[in-house]
Amino acid sequence: MVSSNKKHFTIASDSIYAPSNGVPLTLDIELVPQPAPKVAWYENVTFFVAAIGLIGVLCTVWLGWWRMKKELSQALTLAKDARDYSRGQAEEDRKLAMDQANAERKHSADEAHRERIATARRIVYLDATKEVVKAHAIIGRLTQKTLTEIGSDNGLNDLSAAVAKVTILGGMNTILKSREVLNLINLTYLKALALTAPMQLTKDEISTMTSQREAASTNAENIQKKFKDLTRDGNYSQEASELAEESRILHARAVEYADAVVTLHEKFNEKHYEYIDFILNEFREIQKATDELIIMIRSELELETDTDALFQSTQNMYELAKRAAADLRDNVERLVKDY
């Protein structure tokens, strides 16, 4: 029989018997294992294995903790960086949005300002252009006015006021060119006044001579009527002779006045032709400067302009005006000859 710690054996001996009954003796032998020897801890392999395993477990746990801490730290750092980035990005987005909003507001304000300036300039430029055209007409009609009418006229005051407005609102090139046009027109106006003054005097002489001729003709007709009344019966008295002589003198004087009127008209026509030639030459220079002003104005208003076509149109107008002036002179001379 064997137990976990002890083993029992039964041995039957042939020569050993019990003395009392002669029954063989039974010997019970108990085998007890030798106690394990005491081993020092440093010699115990199991301890070392367990220790190594424990150390491995501890290392594994520490490495896991360290890795987790590192990952958490990295995650926190990434989260912080992400928050900082998001905060910075949001701040940049807000700043960009504010800058864009400010830029848009400034752009809108600038556009509105430019639009107001452009609108005001359009009005001022149109007014200046209108006054330039009026100035041409004023200079062209000087020969049709008397010296009294010219003296009471405003002249080129409206043009000066229009150019002053251009000086306030226009671009610098436009300002300078508008002043150049104003100076050219003013000089032409003064020269035209110098030419029209003798013409006005001639017109006054024509008017005076015409009035004297008409008065002489009227007096001659009245005297001729009296003369006919006196000589109706065929008798010629001293009074009738005196009336006839006076009538003859008045008729001669009327003819003299009429001849003077014709001569004055010829003189006036010659001066008028000179005036027309002067106006054409002066207006050619004025129109050239005006065309340059128009180009600058259209450029400021962002309007496309065919410069060559504009200059060619001005040249064509000048040629047509010269031809018309020449035709007018020929027609007037022909009428005078026929008369």
C-alpha positions in Angstrom: 0.0 0.0 0.0 1.4 3.3 -1.0 0.3 6.7 0.3 1.2 10.0 -0.9 4.0 10.5 1.6 4.6 7.0 3.0 4.8 3.6 1.5 4.0 0.3 3.4 5.3 -3.1 2.6 4.3 -6.5 4.0 7.0 -9.1 4.0 6.2 -12.8 4.9 9.3 -14.4 6.4 9.5 -18.2 6.1 11.7 -18.7 9.2 10.3 -16.2 11.5 7.2 -17.3 13.4 5.4 -16.0 16.4 6.4 -17.9 19.4 2.9 -18.2 20.8 0.9 -19.6 18.1 3.4 -20.3 15.5 1.9 -17.9 13.1 4.4 -16.2 10.9 5.3 -12.7 12.0 4.4 -9.8 9.9 6.8 -6.9 9.6 5.5 -3.5 8.7 8.1 -1.3 7.3 7.3 2.3 6.7 9.4 4.1 4.2 9.5 7.8 4.9 11.1 9.9 2.2 14.1 11.8 3.2 13.2 15.4 4.0 14.1 17.8 1.2 17.3 19.6 1.9 16.9 23.3 2.7 18.1 25.3 -0.3 19.3 28.9 -0.1 17.2 31.4 -1.9 20.0 32.4 -4.2 20.3 28.8 -5.2 16.6 28.3 -5.7 15.9 28.3 -9.5 12.2 28.6 -8.9 12.8 31.8 -7.1 14.9 33.2 -9.9 12.4 32.1 -12.4 9.6 33.6 -10.4 11.6 36.7 -9.8 12.5 37.0 -13.5 8.8 36.5 -14.4 7.8 39.1 -11.8 10.4 41.5 -13.2 9.2 40.8 -16.7 5.6 41.4 -15.6 6.7 44.6 -13.8 8.7 45.7 -16.8 5.7 44.9 -19.1 3.4 46.8 -16.8 5.9 49.7 -16.6 6.5 49.7 -20.3 2.7 49.7 -20.8 2.3 52.5 -18.3 5.2 54.4 -19.9 3.8 53.9 -23.4 0.3 54.8 -22.3 1.7 57.9 -20.5 3.7 58.8 -23.6 0.7 58.2 -25.9 -1.5 60.2 -23.5 1.2 63.0 -23.4 1.4 62.9 -27.2 -2.4 62.8 -27.4 -2.5 65.8 -25.0 0.2 67.6 -27.0 -1.6 66.8 -30.2 -4.9 67.9 -28.7 -3.3 71.1 -27.4 -1.6 71.7 -30.7 -4.9 71.1 -32.4 -6.7 73.4 -30.0 -3.9 76.0 -30.5 -4.1 75.5 -34.3 -7.8 75.7 -34.3 -7.7 78.8 -32.0 -5.0 80.4 -34.2 -6.8 79.4 -37.4 -10.0 80.7 -36.0 -8.2 83.9 -35.0 -6.6 84.1 -38.5 -10.0 83.4 -40.1 -11.6 86.2 -37.9 -8.8 88.5 -38.8 -9.0 87.6 -42.5 -12.8 88.0 -42.4 -12.3 91.4 -40.7 -9.7 92.4 -43.2 -11.8 91.3 -46.0 -14.8 93.1 -44.6 -12.7 96.2 -44.1 -11.3 95.9 -47.6 -14.8 95.4 -49.0 -16.1 98.4 -47.1 -13.1 100.5 -48.2 -13.6 99.2 -51.8 -17.2 100.0 -51.6 -16.5 103.4 -50.2 -13.8 104.0 -52.8 -16.1 102.9 -55.6 -18.9 105.1 -54.3 -16.4 108.0 -54.0 -15.1 107.4 -57.5 -18.6 107.2 -58.8 -19.5 110.5 -57.2 -16.4 112.1 -58.6 -17.1 110.5 -62.0 -20.7 111.8 -61.9 -19.6 115.3 -60.9 -16.9 115.3 -63.5 -19.3 114.2 -66.2 -21.5 117.2 -65.4 -18.6 119.6 -65.2 -17.0 118.3 -68.4 -20.3 118.5 -70.3 -20.8 122.1 -69.1 -17.3 123.0 -70.1 -17.8 121.4 -73.6 -21.1 123.3 -74.0 -19.4 126.6 -73.1 -16.6 126.0 -75.6 -19.2 125.6 -78.3 -20.9 128.7 -77.1 -17.6 130.6 -77.2 -17.1 129.6 -80.8 -20.6 131.0 -81.6 -19.9 134.2 -79.7 -16.7 134.8 -81.6 -18.4 133.9 -84.9 -21.3 136.4 -84.2 -19.1 139.3 -83.2 -19.5 140.9 -86.7 -23.3 140.8 -86.2 -23.3 142.9 -83.1 -22.7 146.6 -82.5 -20.0 147.9 -80.2 -22.6 148.7 -77.6 -23.9 145.2 -77.6 -20.4 143.7 -77.4 -19.6 146.0 -74.4 -22.7 144.9 -72.5 -22.2 141.2 -73.3 -20.9 138.8 -70.8 -18.3 137.6 -73.3 -16.6 134.4 -72.2 -17.5 134.6 -68.5 -19.5 131.4 -68.6 -16.6 129.6 -70.2 -14.2 130.9 -67.5 -16.6 129.7 -64.8 -16.9 126.2 -66.4 -13.1 125.9 -66.7 -12.8 126.9 -63.0 -15.1 123.9 -62.1 -12.9 121.7 -64.2 -9.9 123.0 -62.1 -11.7 121.8 -58.9 -12.8 118.3 -60.1 -10.8 117.4 -63.1 -7.5 115.4 -63.4 -4.4 117.4 -63.6 -3.8 116.8 -67.3 -7.4 117.8 -68.0 -7.1 120.9 -65.9 -4.0 122.1 -67.8 -5.5 121.3 -71.2 -8.8 123.1 -70.3 -6.8 126.1 -69.3 -4.9 126.0 -72.5 -8.2 125.9 -74.5 -9.5 128.8 -72.4 -6.4 130.9 -73.1 -6.6 130.2 -76.8 -10.2 131.2 -76.9 -9.6 134.3 -74.9 -6.7 135.4 -77.2 -8.8 134.7 -80.2 -11.7 136.7 -78.7 -9.4 139.7 -78.1 -8.0 139.4 -81.6 -11.5 139.1 -83.0 -12.5 142.3 -81.1 -9.6 144.1 -82.7 -10.7 143.0 -86.1 -14.4 143.7 -85.6 -14.0 147.2 -84.2 -13.1 148.6 -87.7 -15.8 146.5 -89.2 -18.3 148.0 -86.7 -17.1 151.5 -87.6 -17.6 150.7 -91.3 -21.1 149.4 -90.5 -21.9 152.6 -88.7 -20.6 154.6 -91.7 -22.8 152.5 -93.9 -25.8 153.1 -91.7 -25.1 156.9 -91.6 -24.6 157.1 -95.4 -27.7 155.0 -96.0 -29.7 157.3 -93.8 -28.3 160.4 -95.6 -29.0 158.9 -99.0 -32.6 158.1 -98.0 -33.0 161.6 -96.6 -31.6 163.2 -99.7 -33.8 161.0 -101.9 -36.9 161.9 -99.9 -36.1 165.6 -100.0 -35.5 165.4 -103.7 -38.8 163.6 -104.3 -40.6 166.2 -102.2 -39.0 169.1 -104.1 -39.7 167.3 -107.3 -43.4 167.2 -106.3 -43.5 170.9 -105.6 -41.8 171.6 -108.8 -44.4 169.7 -110.7 -47.2 171.5 -108.9 -45.6 174.9 -109.8 -45.1 174.0 -113.5 -48.4 172.3 -114.0 -49.6 175.2 -116.2 -46.4 175.3 -118.2 -45.1 178.5 -116.5 -41.6 178.3 -115.0 -41.1 180.8 -112.3 -37.9 181.7 -110.4 -39.1 179.5 -107.6 -39.6 176.6 -109.9 -36.0 177.0 -111.2 -34.7 177.1 -107.7 -36.6 174.0 -106.8 -35.3 172.2 -109.9 -31.7 173.1 -109.0 -32.2 172.0 -105.4 -33.7 168.7 -106.6 -30.8 168.2 -108.9 -28.3 168.7 -106.1 -30.2 166.4 -103.8 -30.4 163.7 -106.4 -26.6 164.0 -107.0 -26.0 163.9 -103.3 -28.2 160.8 -103.0 -26.2 159.2 -105.8 -23.0 160.2 -104.0 -24.2 158.7 -100.8 -25.3 155.5 -102.6 -21.9 155.2 -104.2 -20.3 155.7 -100.8 -22.5 153.0 -99.4 -21.4 150.6 -102.1 -17.8 151.4 -101.5 -18.3 150.9 -97.8 -20.0 147.6 -98.4 -17.1 146.5 -100.5 -14.7 147.5 -97.7 -16.8 145.8 -95.1 -17.0 142.6 -97.2 -13.3 142.5 -97.6 -12.8 142.9 -93.8 -15.5 140.3 -93.3 -13.6 137.8 -95.5 -10.4 138.6 -93.6 -12.3 137.9 -90.4 -13.6 134.6 -91.7 -10.1 133.5 -92.7 -8.8 134.6 -89.3 -11.6 132.7 -87.5 -11.0 129.5 -89.5 -7.2 129.6 -88.8 -7.7 130.3 -85.1 -10.5 127.8 -84.6 -8.3 125.2 -86.2 -5.8 125.6 -83.4 -8.5 125.8 -80.8 -10.2 122.7 -82.1 -7.0 120.8 -82.0 -6.5 121.6 -78.4 -10.2 120.9 -77.8 -9.8 117.5 -79.4 -6.9 116.7 -77.0 -9.1 117.9 -74.1 -11.9 115.6 -75.3 -9.5 112.6 -75.4 -8.3 113.3 -71.8 -11.9 113.7 -70.6 -13.0 110.4 -72.3 -9.9 108.7 -70.8 -10.8 109.9 -67.3 -14.4 108.7 -67.9 -13.0 105.3 -69.1 -14.5 105.7 -72.6 -12.8 104.3 -75.6 -11.7 106.9 -78.2 -10.4 106.5 -81.7 -7.9 109.4 -81.6 -7.1 109.2 -85.3 -10.7 109.3 -86.3 -11.4 112.3 -84.1 -8.5 114.3 -85.5 -9.5 113.3 -89.1 -13.0 114.4 -88.4 -11.7 117.8 -87.2 -9.6 118.1 -90.4 -12.6 117.3 -92.6 -14.7 119.9 -90.8 -12.0 122.5 -91.3 -11.7 121.7 -95.0 -15.5 121.9 -95.4 -15.5 125.3 -93.6 -12.8 126.7 -95.8 -14.6 125.5 -98.9 -17.8 127.1 -97.7 -16.1 130.4 -97.0 -14.5 130.4 -100.5 -18.0 129.7 -102.0 -19.5 132.5 -100.0 -16.9 134.9 -101.2 -17.4 133.9 -104.8 -21.2 134.2 -104.5 -21.0 137.7 -102.9 -18.5 139.0 -105.5 -20.7 137.6 -108.3 -23.8 139.4 -106.8 -21.9 142.6 -106.5 -20.8 142.5 -110.1 -24.3 141.7 -111.3 -25.6 144.6 -109.2 
